[in-house]
Amino acid sequence: MRASKTEILNILKNFSDKHNYFTLGQIRKHFASLEFHYSDITVKKYLELLKSQKLIFSAGRGCYSTIPNELILDDEELYNLGKTIKDKFPFLEFSLWSTKTISFAFHHLQNKFFTFIYSDKDALIYLRDFFIEQNYSVYLNPSKSDFDKNLVLKNGSLILRNSITRSKNINSISSIEKILIDLYVEKDRLNLMDDSEYGRIFENIIKSYRINISSLLDYAERRKILSKTKLLITKYTNATFD
């Protein structure tokens, strides 16, 4: 069964109006349920029309969103810390983020904030020694067992971790997609919060700001939490995955 251009656009508009995020696969299934069968190339062409009208927006490879706003990570303290690292180690590749940057999304008021710095494994010891000299409270790859031995993080502590993979960073500040995945891992490793608190943070951010879903999933796969991340996305948005 075929439909006119206007009918196709109306179907896509009606579908997108009910979804804050959706995938090309969902659109394909929706058309099939209406007994319309179109190639991905054809569907993408009409989706591009909706994008040009700013009715939908790209949310990464094969993903779309009706949320217009992206999250701008504007943290002067992090920029200054990144500059300090670059001045001391000009050729070092690193990324960093702070729980303070996303404190607006926390359900409970926070009185301690921590900064995570990711770099090459062999460079971490030099970063640790440098920051100790600068009178920072710094921890090199702390684990859950360390906290079982009554280790307590101080407010403003720096936590040094091995880099997992390259991700989209702005002046070495981690993207929100990387932050959400790293935070999921660290919540258990450092006893930062329980699953329900993390869920509220994830929901607050992904519903208020447009997230690059494909980047989020790519990094989640590298951190070995892909299936868990897909479940979170489906739980808090309208997106589903094949």
Residue pairs with C-beta under 8 A, 6 or more apart in sequence:
1 35
1 36
1 37
2 36
3 11
3 36
5 46
8 36
8 38
8 46
9 46
9 49
9 50
11 30
11 31
11 34
11 36
12 27
12 46
12 47
12 50
13 50
13 55
15 22
15 27
15 30
16 22
16 50
16 55
16 56
16 64
16 66
17 66
18 238
19 26
19 66
19 237
19 238
19 239
20 65
20 66
20 67
20 207
20 237
20 238
21 59
21 63
21 64
21 65
21 66
21 67
21 206
21 211
21 213
21 233
21 237
21 238
21 239
22 63
22 64
22 65
22 238
22 239
23 62
23 63
23 64
23 213
23 239
23 240
23 241
24 40
24 43
24 44
24 47
24 62
24 63
24 64
25 62
25 240
25 241
25 242
26 239
26 240
27 43
27 47
28 40
28 43
31 37
31 38
31 43
47 56
47 64
50 56
51 57
51 58
51 64
54 68
55 66
56 64
56 65
56 66
57 64
57 65
57 66
57 67
57 68
57 210
58 64
58 65
59 65
59 210
59 211
59 212
59 213
59 214
60 212
60 213
60 214
60 215
60 216
60 217
61 214
62 214
63 212
63 213
63 214
63 239
65 210
65 211
65 213
67 207
67 208
67 209
67 210
68 210
69 208
69 209
69 210
70 209
70 210
71 176
71 205
71 208
71 209
71 210
71 211
73 97
73 101
73 170
73 173
73 174
73 175
73 176
75 98
75 100
75 101
75 173
77 98
77 100
78 96
78 97
78 98
78 101
78 115
78 173
79 171
79 173
81 96
81 115
82 94
82 96
82 171
82 172
82 173
84 134
85 92
85 94
85 96
85 117
85 127
85 172
86 92
86 172
88 130
89 123
89 126
89 127
89 130
92 119
92 120
92 123
93 119
93 120
93 163
94 117
94 118
94 119
94 123
94 127
94 163
94 172
95 117
95 118
95 119
95 163
95 167
95 169
95 172
95 173
95 174
95 178
96 115
96 116
96 117
96 118
96 172
96 173
96 174
97 115
97 116
97 173
97 174
97 178
97 179
97 182
98 113
98 114
98 115
98 116
99 110
99 113
99 114
99 115
99 183
99 192
100 110
100 113
100 115
101 179
102 176
102 179
102 183
102 201
102 205
103 110
103 113
104 204
105 200
105 201
105 204
105 205
105 208
106 197
106 200
106 201
107 197
107 200
107 201
107 204
108 197
111 155
112 153
112 154
112 155
113 155
113 156
114 153
114 156
114 157
114 158
114 159
114 190
114 192
115 156
115 157
115 158
115 159
116 158
116 159
116 161
116 182
116 186
117 127
117 158
117 159
117 160
117 161
118 161
118 162
118 163
118 164
118 174
118 182
119 127
119 160
119 162
119 163
120 162
120 163
121 162
121 163
124 140
124 141
124 160
124 161
124 162
125 140
127 138
127 160
128 138
128 140
128 160
131 138
131 158
132 138
136 156
136 157
136 158
137 153
137 154
137 156
137 157
137 158
138 157
138 158
138 159
138 160
139 153
139 157
139 158
139 159
139 160
140 160
141 160
141 161
141 162
142 151
142 153
142 159
142 189
142 190
143 189
144 188
144 189
144 190
144 191
147 190
147 191
153 159
153 190
159 186
159 190
164 219
164 222
164 223
165 219
165 222
167 174
167 175
167 177
167 178
167 215
167 219
168 175
168 177
168 178
168 212
168 215
169 175
169 178
174 182
175 212
175 215
176 205
176 209
176 211
177 211
177 212
177 215
177 216
177 219
178 219
180 201
180 202
180 205
180 206
180 211
180 216
181 216
181 219
181 220
181 223
181 225
181 229
182 223
183 192
183 198
183 201
184 198
184 202
184 223
184 225
184 228
184 229
185 223
185 225
186 192
187 193
187 194
187 195
187 197
187 198
193 201
199 232
199 235
199 236
202 232
202 236
203 236
205 211
206 233
206 236
206 237
207 236
207 237
213 233
213 239
216 229
216 233
217 226
217 229
217 230
220 226
220 228
220 229
220 230
230 241
233 239
233 241
234 240
234 241
